[in-house]
């Protein structure tokens, strides 16, 4: 890696760290991600379904196919969450800074923590003694 | 990928991948624990010889931020890759044995890993602006939240490996 590349990479990082647009994007991304993930998981809305035994993909939700192993939805929930949060974050950067500065920063970690008990409740099938 | 299997067995490949995932997780856990301790119990001034705990929490947290993000993403990607094999070769036997709570805590681990991923951009931003007093509180609690999520994921991964790990 050349000195120019290292300097340019450091400059990009520094520009991001001082960018108010990136601050808005990251704030909205952090708040939206747990909300979207909980919605996608509870409603079972994956962006795609992966069948690991056959290495096949389906768009949206798909059930397991008989004799072809299980279906996995977590990848689809995760990708949907990342894309959805990124879109909301980008939209938020279009808003005036006076508006986005009013978003309480405590929400970024409080929303993530609030999602946990809901997700635990969503897994109630597993919390049984037998 | 198939050319790899001319040189190593399929089992060796997945073992290397799993070990890389585990080692990255150890590094991530160490970095986040140092950082969380540094923000929860900051060292103001050391009088005399600093003990182990004081030195443990006396790190400069800002220096860890980029490494934590890279480690979380790398651990997440490798974990996601291994997860497909886990779904077939580990989860099905666990279900057949009726270890429901074990399966449940792992399901929560996958949720926790994604929730943590969503926090990384703002976590990085807060730490890159470590001198901004307005971010002191959210920086502290985002870091502690990420450390808690990381500890949970690490311990559950360890438990699952104990239930059905190498050679089973």
Interface residues (C-beta under 8 A of the other chain):
Chain A: X13 X16 X17 X18 X22 X23 X25 X26 X27 X29 X30 X32 X33 X34 X37 X41 X50 X52 X53 X69 X70 X72 X74 X75 X77 X78 X81 X82 X85 X105 X106 X108 X109 X112 X113 X115 X116 X119 X120 X123 X125 X126 X127 X128 X130
Chain B: X66 X80 X83 X84 X85 X87 X88 X91 X92 X98 X100 X101 X103 X104 X105 X107 X108 X110 X111 X112 X114 X115 X116 X117 X118 X119 X121 X122 X124 X125 X128 X129 X134 X135 X137 X138 X141 X142 X144 X145 X149
